[in-house]
Amino acid sequence: MAERLSDVVTQIGHVRQLKAVVTAMRGIAASRAQRGRSLLAGIKAYTGVVSQALGERL
């Protein structure tokens, strides 16, 4: 019985470590998504300028 309890306690520790890793990964993903959204307006403006230039050239 003591071995089983020890195994369960060890497994709980592993799950907590995994939760910390997943939480960190979510934070990184949220940061990257926010950065991408902040750049989107500039990309759209650049696309508009390039499209207009190509249209005039054609």
C-alpha positions in Angstrom: 0.0 0.0 0.0 2.8 2.4 0.8 4.4 1.8 -2.6 1.1 2.6 -4.3 0.8 5.9 -2.3 4.3 6.8 -3.2 3.6 6.2 -6.8 0.5 8.4 -6.7 2.3 11.2 -4.9 5.1 11.0 -7.6 2.5 11.0 -10.4 0.8 14.1 -8.9 4.2 15.9 -8.8 4.7 15.0 -12.5 1.2 16.3 -13.4 2.0 19.6 -11.6 5.2 20.0 -13.5 3.4 19.3 -16.7 0.8 21.9 -15.8 3.5 24.5 -15.2 5.0 23.8 -18.7 1.6 24.0 -20.4 0.9 27.3 -18.6 4.2 28.7 -19.8 3.5 27.5 -23.4 0.1 29.2 -23.3 1.7 32.4 -22.2 4.2 32.3 -25.0 1.5 31.6 -27.5 -0.6 34.4 -26.2 2.3 36.8 -26.5 3.1 35.7 -30.0 -0.6 36.0 -31.0 -0.8 39.5 -29.6 2.4 40.5 -31.4 1.0 39.2 -34.7 -2.3 41.1 -34.2 -0.3 44.3 -33.5 1.6 43.9 -36.8 -1.5 43.1 -38.9 -2.5 46.7 -39.6 0.9 47.5 -41.0 0.9 44.4 -43.2 -2.5 45.3 -44.5 -1.4 48.8 -45.4 1.7 47.5 -47.1 -0.4 45.0 -49.1 -2.7 47.9 -50.2 0.3 49.9 -51.4 1.8 47.0 -53.3 -1.6 46.1 -54.8 -2.1 49.7 -56.0 1.4 49.9 -57.5 0.9 46.6 -59.3 -2.5 47.8 -60.6 -1.1 51.0 -61.9 1.8 49.2 -63.6 -0.5 46.7 -65.3 
